[in-house]
């Protein structure tokens, strides 16, 4: 239940987001971010707000742990519309890597969504999002966040 204990604090975020999804593109939009994260419920919950200053929006992630199922649910809200994106991605950590999945719709197509938390150290970590159109046979990573902890945070 303390899987996200590494996250509380302030992070500089280097973002790379695929410009066009589902077309085999390799053109990325690169932009900065600033994340402030905290935990609650003695580690069974985690919350962060990420500011994307060059994009004109913010996002929040809310993570809650279900001890009966031994899994996390991760929810996303974009300040552009204020809506809680459903369904959440659900999963957990194995050997220091967190994998979280959901079935969703993207650009009118049914997709399988995957969030991955990896490369976790006291001062850095990586999050990425990937979509599959073919039932997890292939994945297209469409957003990568490289986080570096601020010393002053």
C-alpha positions as CSV (number, residue, x, y, z in Angstrom):
1,X,0.0,0.0,0.0
2,X,3.0,2.3,0.2
3,X,4.0,1.9,-3.5
4,X,3.8,5.6,-4.2
5,X,5.8,6.7,-1.1
6,X,8.6,7.8,-3.5
7,X,6.4,10.5,-5.1
8,X,5.7,13.2,-2.5
9,X,7.6,16.4,-3.1
10,X,8.2,18.8,-6.0
11,X,9.4,17.6,-9.4
12,X,10.5,19.1,-12.6
13,X,8.9,17.2,-15.5
14,X,10.3,16.8,-19.0
15,X,7.3,15.8,-21.1
16,X,7.2,14.2,-24.6
17,X,3.8,13.7,-26.1
18,X,3.2,12.2,-29.5
19,X,1.7,14.7,-31.9
20,X,-0.5,12.2,-33.7
21,X,-1.7,8.9,-32.2
22,X,-2.5,5.7,-34.1
23,X,-0.8,6.7,-37.4
24,X,2.8,5.5,-36.8
25,X,4.1,9.0,-36.1
26,X,7.4,9.6,-34.5
27,X,6.9,13.4,-34.1
28,X,6.9,14.5,-30.4
29,X,5.9,17.7,-28.7
30,X,8.4,18.4,-25.9
31,X,7.4,20.7,-23.1
32,X,8.1,21.4,-19.4
33,X,6.0,20.7,-16.3
34,X,6.1,21.1,-12.6
35,X,4.5,18.5,-10.3
36,X,3.7,18.8,-6.7
37,X,2.8,15.4,-5.1
38,X,1.6,14.3,-1.7
39,X,0.3,11.2,0.0
40,X,-2.6,10.6,2.3
41,X,-4.4,7.8,4.2
42,X,-0.9,6.7,5.6
43,X,0.3,5.8,2.1
44,X,-2.9,4.3,0.7
45,X,-3.6,7.4,-1.3
46,X,-1.6,9.7,-3.5
47,X,-2.4,13.0,-5.2
48,X,-0.4,15.3,-7.5
49,X,-1.0,18.4,-9.5
50,X,1.1,19.0,-12.6
51,X,1.4,22.4,-14.2
52,X,2.1,22.6,-17.9
53,X,3.1,26.3,-18.2
54,X,3.6,26.4,-22.0
55,X,0.3,24.4,-22.7
56,X,-2.1,26.5,-20.6
57,X,-3.5,23.6,-18.6
58,X,-2.9,21.6,-15.5
59,X,-3.7,18.0,-14.5
60,X,-4.3,16.1,-11.4
61,X,-3.8,12.5,-10.6
62,X,-5.6,10.8,-7.8
63,X,-4.4,7.3,-6.7
64,X,-6.3,5.1,-4.2
65,X,-5.3,1.7,-2.9
66,X,-7.8,-1.1,-2.4
67,X,-6.3,-3.4,0.2
68,X,-8.8,-6.2,-0.4
69,X,-7.9,-6.4,-4.1
70,X,-4.3,-5.3,-3.5
71,X,-4.5,-2.9,-6.4
72,X,-4.3,0.8,-7.2
73,X,-6.9,2.9,-9.1
74,X,-5.5,6.0,-10.8
75,X,-7.8,8.8,-11.9
76,X,-6.9,11.8,-14.1
77,X,-8.5,15.3,-14.3
78,X,-7.5,17.8,-17.0
79,X,-8.2,21.5,-16.0
80,X,-9.3,22.2,-19.6
81,X,-12.6,20.4,-19.0
82,X,-12.6,19.7,-15.2
83,X,-13.9,16.2,-15.8
84,X,-12.8,13.1,-13.9
85,X,-11.6,10.7,-16.7
86,X,-13.2,7.3,-16.3
87,X,-12.5,4.5,-16.1
88,X,-9.4,4.7,-14.0
89,X,-6.3,2.6,-14.8
90,X,-5.9,-0.2,-12.3
91,X,-3.0,-2.3,-11.3
92,X,0.1,-2.5,-9.1
93,X,3.8,-2.8,-8.7
94,X,6.0,-5.8,-9.3
95,X,9.8,-5.6,-8.8
96,X,9.7,-1.8,-8.6
97,X,7.7,-1.3,-11.8
98,X,4.1,-0.2,-11.7
99,X,1.7,-1.3,-14.5
100,X,-1.9,0.0,-14.7
101,X,-4.5,-0.8,-17.3
102,X,-8.0,0.2,-18.5
103,X,-10.3,-0.2,-21.4
104,X,-11.2,3.2,-22.9
105,X,-12.1,5.1,-26.1
106,X,-9.6,7.4,-27.9
107,X,-10.5,9.4,-31.0
108,X,-13.6,7.2,-31.3
109,X,-11.7,3.9,-31.2
110,X,-11.8,1.3,-28.4
111,X,-8.3,1.1,-26.8
112,X,-6.4,-0.6,-24.1
113,X,-4.6,2.0,-22.0
114,X,-1.5,1.3,-20.0
115,X,0.4,3.6,-17.5
116,X,3.9,2.5,-16.4
117,X,5.9,3.9,-13.5
118,X,9.5,2.8,-13.7
119,X,13.2,3.8,-13.2
120,X,12.3,4.9,-9.6
121,X,15.1,6.4,-7.6
122,X,15.1,8.9,-4.7
123,X,15.7,11.7,-7.2
124,X,14.1,10.6,-10.4
125,X,11.4,8.4,-12.0
126,X,9.6,7.9,-15.3
127,X,5.9,7.6,-16.2
128,X,4.6,6.7,-19.6
129,X,1.2,6.1,-21.2
130,X,0.7,3.7,-24.1
131,X,-2.4,2.7,-26.1
132,X,-3.1,-0.6,-27.8
133,X,-5.7,-1.0,-30.6
134,X,-5.2,-4.7,-31.0
135,X,-5.8,-6.3,-27.6
136,X,-2.3,-5.7,-26.2
137,X,-0.5,-7.3,-29.2
138,X,1.2,-4.0,-29.9
139,X,1.5,-0.8,-27.9
140,X,2.1,2.8,-29.0
141,X,3.7,5.0,-26.3
142,X,2.1,8.4,-26.6
143,X,3.3,10.4,-23.5
144,X,6.5,10.1,-21.5
145,X,7.2,12.1,-18.4
146,X,10.8,12.1,-17.0
147,X,10.6,13.4,-13.4
148,X,13.6,15.0,-11.5
149,X,13.1,15.8,-7.8
150,X,13.7,19.5,-7.0
151,X,16.3,19.9,-4.2
152,X,14.3,22.9,-2.9
153,X,11.0,21.1,-3.0
